[in-house]
Amino acid sequence: MNSPSKRQLIGLVASNKMNHTVIVRVESVKVHPKYHKRYKVFKKYPAHVDSDPKEFAIGDKVVIEESKPYSKTVFWRVIEKVNR
């Protein structure tokens, strides 16, 4: 049985101080229900890195994908680095 494709998000690396984990800050735009004004909301996702996490500098644009749990809080993994 085929499983549905995994979610992918694009965000900026906010921290790379952990071993094999980076924190990715993802931005989304919401609309206020009453005033219909658009505003930005940010959420941080810890993401697993297979290689050295120091290759991702703070501010790099990356693509993360849902995956198996790597630890108590890490459920995403870095797929690729997008040009800055």
Backbone bond lengths (Angstrom), bond angles and torsions (degrees), N, CA, C in turn:
res aa  C-N    CA-C-N  psi(-1)  N-CA   C-N-CA  omega(-1)  CA-C   N-CA-C  phi
1 M - - - 1.450 - - 1.531 108.82 -
2 N 1.321 117.07 129.91 1.456 121.32 -179.27 1.514 110.65 -79.77
3 S 1.338 115.67 133.76 1.451 119.48 176.62 1.524 109.01 -89.47
4 P 1.343 117.36 153.45 1.456 118.67 178.59 1.523 110.53 -65.43
5 S 1.333 115.97 155.61 1.455 119.39 -178.43 1.525 110.14 -64.05
6 K 1.315 115.19 151.60 1.455 120.39 -177.18 1.517 110.16 -81.15
7 R 1.337 116.11 150.78 1.461 120.80 179.19 1.522 109.80 -69.53
8 Q 1.321 115.24 143.38 1.462 121.46 175.57 1.516 108.45 -126.71
9 L 1.336 115.91 138.66 1.451 122.33 179.44 1.526 109.15 -128.26
10 I 1.328 116.27 151.92 1.459 121.94 176.44 1.517 107.61 -114.42
11 G 1.338 115.50 132.37 1.452 119.42 -179.49 1.514 111.62 -156.64
12 L 1.334 115.14 -177.89 1.452 122.29 -179.56 1.524 109.93 -107.15
13 V 1.325 116.52 142.44 1.460 121.20 177.63 1.524 108.14 -70.39
14 A 1.333 116.32 123.06 1.464 121.72 -179.81 1.521 111.43 -99.97
15 S 1.354 117.39 -27.32 1.455 120.96 -179.72 1.517 109.17 -154.25
16 N 1.351 116.06 143.06 1.467 120.61 177.73 1.521 110.46 -134.44
17 K 1.319 117.16 32.97 1.460 121.11 -172.84 1.530 114.09 -88.19
18 M 1.328 118.91 -10.02 1.456 121.23 -178.57 1.523 110.82 -94.95
19 N 1.337 116.14 162.37 1.455 121.12 177.02 1.524 109.35 -78.62
20 H 1.320 116.80 121.36 1.470 124.32 176.88 1.523 113.27 60.42
21 T 1.319 117.94 22.78 1.464 121.29 176.89 1.519 109.47 -142.39
22 V 1.341 115.84 137.10 1.457 121.42 171.96 1.529 107.84 -124.82
23 I 1.330 116.20 154.42 1.454 121.30 175.62 1.524 107.12 -99.81
24 V 1.342 116.47 125.81 1.461 121.83 -177.22 1.532 108.38 -112.71
25 R 1.339 115.76 128.32 1.463 122.22 -179.27 1.518 108.30 -99.06
26 V 1.343 116.70 116.58 1.460 122.64 -176.11 1.530 108.92 -107.90
27 E 1.318 115.66 132.82 1.465 121.88 -178.70 1.522 109.40 -103.89
28 S 1.339 116.64 137.55 1.456 120.92 172.90 1.524 108.49 -135.68
29 V 1.322 116.31 156.76 1.456 121.88 -178.70 1.518 108.17 -110.35
30 K 1.334 116.20 128.85 1.460 121.76 177.20 1.518 109.12 -117.67
31 V 1.327 115.73 162.02 1.453 121.85 177.92 1.513 108.14 -117.82
32 H 1.332 116.59 130.24 1.461 120.93 179.35 1.527 109.07 -66.26
33 P 1.344 118.26 133.84 1.468 119.91 -173.93 1.542 114.06 -65.87
34 K 1.327 117.42 -32.82 1.465 119.49 -177.50 1.520 112.37 -94.12
35 Y 1.337 116.44 -46.71 1.462 119.92 -172.19 1.523 113.37 -94.13
36 H 1.328 117.64 -7.14 1.470 123.26 176.12 1.526 113.16 57.47
37 K 1.308 116.68 28.83 1.460 120.65 176.93 1.523 107.97 -93.70
38 R 1.331 116.13 139.81 1.460 120.89 177.67 1.515 109.32 -86.63
39 Y 1.331 115.98 140.94 1.458 120.90 176.78 1.511 109.06 -146.20
40 K 1.347 115.22 154.54 1.452 121.10 -177.21 1.522 110.22 -91.76
41 V 1.320 115.05 142.33 1.452 122.60 175.30 1.523 107.16 -126.58
42 F 1.333 116.89 137.19 1.453 121.63 -179.36 1.515 109.72 -115.72
43 K 1.335 116.34 144.12 1.455 121.58 175.28 1.521 108.11 -138.85
44 K 1.331 116.14 142.23 1.461 120.73 -178.72 1.524 109.68 -104.70
45 Y 1.340 115.55 133.96 1.454 122.38 179.09 1.525 109.53 -121.86
46 P 1.347 119.16 125.25 1.460 119.49 170.10 1.528 108.67 -75.03
47 A 1.332 116.70 132.35 1.460 120.85 -176.46 1.524 109.82 -130.40
48 H 1.330 115.55 139.17 1.461 122.09 -179.48 1.523 110.44 -78.56
49 V 1.334 115.70 141.69 1.467 122.50 177.03 1.522 107.31 -119.53
50 D 1.346 117.26 125.50 1.464 120.50 -179.75 1.520 111.42 -70.85
51 S 1.337 116.76 -38.17 1.460 120.43 -179.06 1.527 109.26 -94.06
52 D 1.323 116.39 -159.17 1.457 121.72 -178.85 1.529 110.09 -71.69
53 P 1.347 119.28 126.07 1.468 120.25 -179.24 1.521 113.08 -69.06
54 K 1.342 118.11 -15.23 1.458 120.33 179.62 1.525 112.09 -72.42
55 E 1.345 118.40 -11.87 1.457 119.61 176.97 1.527 110.92 -73.84
56 F 1.333 117.13 -15.55 1.464 122.00 175.87 1.517 108.19 -100.65
57 A 1.335 115.80 110.98 1.456 120.34 179.02 1.529 109.48 -85.07
58 I 1.320 115.77 159.31 1.462 119.90 177.72 1.524 108.21 -63.98
59 G 1.332 116.05 130.01 1.462 121.24 -178.28 1.511 113.88 100.66
60 D 1.333 118.39 -8.72 1.466 120.79 177.96 1.525 110.29 -69.90
61 K 1.318 116.21 142.84 1.458 121.71 177.75 1.521 108.60 -89.55
62 V 1.340 117.55 126.29 1.458 121.61 -177.19 1.528 110.32 -133.23
63 V 1.326 115.12 160.43 1.457 122.96 174.23 1.519 107.18 -108.74
64 I 1.347 116.64 127.61 1.466 120.72 177.00 1.518 109.00 -116.00
65 E 1.344 115.18 154.30 1.459 121.58 -176.55 1.520 109.38 -135.24
66 E 1.310 116.11 146.17 1.465 120.86 175.52 1.521 109.86 -60.17
67 S 1.326 116.59 146.24 1.459 119.59 179.76 1.517 109.52 -154.52
68 K 1.314 114.54 -172.04 1.462 120.29 176.63 1.527 109.41 -66.58
69 P 1.317 119.24 158.88 1.460 119.98 176.50 1.530 110.78 -69.55
70 Y 1.327 116.16 124.74 1.456 121.45 176.07 1.521 110.85 -90.63
71 S 1.323 117.15 -26.99 1.461 122.44 176.82 1.524 107.40 -158.38
72 K 1.318 116.10 -165.93 1.460 120.64 -178.30 1.530 112.39 -61.76
73 T 1.330 117.70 -35.56 1.462 120.56 -175.00 1.524 114.39 -114.67
74 V 1.328 118.91 -10.86 1.469 121.35 -173.17 1.526 110.05 -100.62
75 F 1.372 115.68 112.50 1.461 122.06 179.89 1.520 112.10 -125.23
76 W 1.326 117.29 7.22 1.458 122.89 -178.19 1.516 108.81 -123.20
77 R 1.339 117.17 158.93 1.455 120.55 174.21 1.516 109.13 -138.25
78 V 1.326 115.14 150.22 1.461 120.81 -179.02 1.521 108.64 -79.14
79 I 1.336 115.67 127.44 1.459 121.46 -179.23 1.528 110.33 -91.92
80 E 1.329 116.50 -52.50 1.456 119.83 -175.92 1.522 109.85 -155.38
81 K 1.332 113.24 162.69 1.463 122.08 176.96 1.518 107.77 -102.00
82 V 1.326 116.83 126.42 1.465 122.71 179.66 1.529 106.40 -96.00
83 N 1.315 116.68 152.22 1.462 119.68 179.51 1.513 110.37 -57.07
84 R 1.344 115.33 143.68 1.467 121.46 -177.58 1.496 112.01 -61.08
